[in-house]
Amino acid sequence: MYYQTPDVTRYVDVVTRYRGYLIAAYLLLFFAVLSLYHPKVLSSDAMFWLKDSAELHRSEANRYTPHLLSKLTVHVDAFDEKTREALHRLNDRLEGLEGVDEVYSLFSKEQSAIGGESEMVGVVSTGELDSYRLTRLVKEAFNAYGNVVDADFRTFRFFISAQTPVAVDGLAIPGTYSYSATPERVDWAELLRYGGILLLTILLVFRGLFKNYIAAISALVVITLSTLFTFALIYALTGIDAVHMTMPFITISIVLVDFLFFYYRWHVSQYKIDKRNALIKMLNRSSAPALWTSVITTLGLGSLLFIDSDIIRLLCLGVIFSSIVGYVINLTFLPALLSYFELEHAHIPYAKMGYFFASSELHYNRKFLHLFLGATFGLMVLGGSMIYGESSRFFNLNVVNDQIQLKIPYSRIDLELIRSIDRFTEALEDKFEDGLGEVVSLASIVKNLNDANSQTDTLDDEALMQALFYLDLYGMRERYYDEDAVNIRINLFDVDKLELIDWLSHYSALEIFFVDKETLLDSAKFNKTLLLSTSLFSALLVIGFITGWIFRSVPMVFVGFVVNAVPIAWFGLLVRLLDVPLSLEMLIAMTIAVGLASDATIHFAYKYFRARYFGRSQKHALEKMYFYSGIPVIIGSVVLIAVFAALYLSTVESLQLIGLYSAVLVFISLLTDLFVLPVMLLYIDRFDRGK
């Protein structure tokens, strides 16, 4: 408890006596784990999400192997015959690449027509038309082609179905282009570059703030040991060796702040130039609150471990184990390492900020506090209504010029199958109206071929057989149906893809299977949204109750819940306003925020109530709280914000997202710790009344 001071004198003497053996044991364990544990580092979250996808399991159970659907977008200055020929050659080159199953573009799509003077229907490829005839055709039927070409004929899109992302760098592409696909390989050069930035940032910032290299070196060693041991422990317990390249930032964030609480106390306790006294102060003042932060993190996020998702399990285990492993290392390895050093200049000039904050917040305005808390709870209620409401969703995914590929199994191709696909198409178009482009299916091509045949006005069995004959004749069969399934391609102009996926999943008239990995990925994320939101809210409640139990105070339940909920609530408002979809990077940022907020809550309250218990005034208690807990939180948050901001400049999308989301959330958490948490501690303070 905060009013108890553990006696660590004998422990410090033992650690100091055997410090060499202790450090050597850690180094031996480090190299042993390094030689045995070889994680599979991933640059994409697709593997994790798809592993949990019920839709993927359905498709694979019916032997429908999902494929990667990537998009190559080409921008040209003008569309003329020379450009058309270059784009046509590009389409042919893409179709000839190894592993490419199909290319869907303006230069590969067939259009049925009456075949000259013959009574037989002919099929011509739009890619074979000259620029004038192609332009006129698209303008006459833009809905059928708008997904692959813009109205100004400056932008062309190639949808590529393959098993892996294709290499487009070596192709002759006219104009400028962009290629979007789910990455499968880690850009190690980029990752190592930003790892170096992280190390350099810690080195420079700690050297500038603490005027020595001891802080930087010990921080890097503690972070390295904690990161390796955390993920090795996860692998040993779960058998999951796949690690997303952004997940180590969880351990970095949690361990860095925990380390600062220990090191900072050791640093400021050097004013007597007494190594032993500094170690004693570091441990008997920091070990208890650090232990409770590990407990609250473990119990608070432990409920998320029961979610049937490797992603969520890894995120929670990353936070929990990094907190526990970091605590053990700070309690054993760090004092052994620091026992070799002593400081002659332990003055902290920037610690005067604590006196400024304490004086400013001592006489806070309760009306502003109530207004802020009311707005926060209003955001939580609004977020809950968006998540659980029938007509709205918190996480949406607006897409422009995208595509979904489906398979519908059949026992035989007959008129009833064609009509059922027609009914499906009509219902789909009625639901989403202008948001859809053409729905390409066996029904649409049969209707197209039948309309082109002047001898048949209505679709009957004979007309269907004739249309199927033309599909075989012109080698178009494989595009529209397989031996046991019909292929459907839904072109999307501007629509909420998650709403569309949800509608397709609940359409009961046909058995529908998703076969492109992008749609399966979006479906898996969408299906976890409600469960994640519920579990996150439950974790916040658990953290609140545990905080109250730790301090034996009912009001602290409220404080623990609010301080952890504030960053999530206001970040949720921000991402909702910007229509940002759910991603693994966002979840990592949220777990980092929850872990940091929990640490700050315990350390701030511990220092404040300890000072109040021993007779300090509110102002003096605030000053001690800011000096011993606020400064480490500020330093750790500034370092993390700098690192995450640097990550946003990366060319790797995952690093960009984790950098952006984490920097914003860490900043909101820092503001909450500095301006909301102290005021709430003052608000629930009852020590004067007790006296």
LINZI-V903054 format. One line per field, one symbol per residue. phi: phi as a letter, one per 40 degrees, with the letter a starting at -180 (. if undefined). psi: psi as a letter, one per 20 degrees, with the letter a starting at -180 (. if undefined). burial: I if it has 24 or more other ideal C-beta (glycine too) atoms within 12 Angstrom, else O. A space follows every 50 residues. Layout:
# LINZI-V903054
phi->???
psi->???
burial->???
This chain:
# LINZI-V903054
phi->.ccbbccbcccccccccbccccccccccccccccccbbcccbbbccdccc ccccccccccccgbccbcbbbbbbbbcabbccccccccccccccccccgc cabbacbbccbcaccfcccccbbbccccccccccccccccbcccbccbac ccfbbbbbcbcacadccbccccbcgbabbbaccbbccccccccccccccc cccccccccbgacccccccccccccccccccccccccbgcccbccccdcc ccccccccdcccccccccccccfbcccccccdccbbcccccccccccccc ccccccccaccccccccccccccccccccccbccccccccbabcbbcbcc ccdcccccccccbcccccccccccccccccccccccccccbabcbbacbb fbabbbbbcacacacccccccccccccccccbfccbccbcaccccccccc cccccbcbcbccccccccccccccgbcccbabcbaccbbbcbcaaccccc cccccbcccbcbbcbbcccccccccccccccccccccccccccccccccc cfacdccccccccccdccccccccccccfcccacccccccccccccccdc dcccccccccccccgcccccccccccccbccdcccccccccccccccccc ccdcccccccccccccccccccccbbdccccccccbccccc
psi->rhjpoqojghghggghgkhghgghgggghghghhhhonqopqiqjggggh hjohhghgghhjkooqrporpopppqhqoahggghghghgghgghiqpip hqpoahjipqpqrpmciqippqpqphiiqrhghgghghhhmhhiihiiqr hjkhpqpopoorhrqqoihjqooqbrrqppqoqiqpnhggghghghgggh ggggghghgikrigggghghgggggggghghhhghhhhjoippqiihiig hggghgggghgggghggijjhilogghghggggihhgghhghhgghgghg ihhiiipmphghgggghggghhggghggghhfgghggiiiqqqhnjpnhi iihhhggghhihmrohghghgghghghghgggghhhgiqhjqqgornpqp laqpprpoqqhqoahhgghhhghggghghhgidiiqbqoprhgghggghh hioiiphqoahghghgghghghgjkjghhhqahjqpppooppfoqohhhg ggghhjoihqopppiphgghghgggghigggggghgghhggggghhghhg jlpghhggghgghhhghgghhhgghghjlprprhhghghghggggghggg gggghggghgghhjjqrgghggghghghhgghggggggggggghhhhhiq ipgghgghgggggghhgghghghhhgghhhghhjpjghhh.
burial->OIOOOIOIOOOIOOIIOOIOOIIOOIOOIIOOIOOOIOIOIIIIIIIIII IIIOIIOOIOOOOIOIIIIIIIIIOIOOIOOOIIOIIIOIIOIIIOIOOI IIIIIIIIIIIIIOOOOOOOIOIOIIIIIOIOOIIOIIOOOOOIIIIIII OOIOIIIIIIIIOIIIOIOOIOIIOOIOIIIIIOOOOOOIIOOIIOIIIO IIIOIIOOIIOIOIIIIIIIIIIIIIIIIIIIIIIOOOOIOIIIIIIIII IIIIIIIIIIIIIIIIIIIIOOOOIIIIIIIIIIIIIIIIIIIIIIIIII IIIIIOIOIIIIIIIIIIIIIIIIIIIIIIIIIIIIIIIOIOIOOIOIOO IOOIOOIIOOIIOIOOOOIOOIIOOIOOIIOOIOOIIOOOOOIIIIIOIO IIIIIIIIIIOOIOIOIIOIIIOIIOOIIOOIOOIIIIIIIIIIIIIIII OIIOOOOOIOOOIIOIIIOIIOOIOIOOIIIIOOIIIIIIIIIOIIIIII IIIIIOIOOIIIIIIIIIIIIIIIIIIIIIIIIOIIIIIIIIIIIIIIOI IOIOOIIIIIIIIIIIIIIIIIIOIIOOOIIIIIIIIIIIIIIIIIIIII IIIIIIIIIIIIIOOOOIIOIIIIIIIIIIIIIIIIIIIIIIIIIIIIOI OIIIIIIIIIIIIIIIIIIIIIIIIIIIIIIIIIIOIOOOO
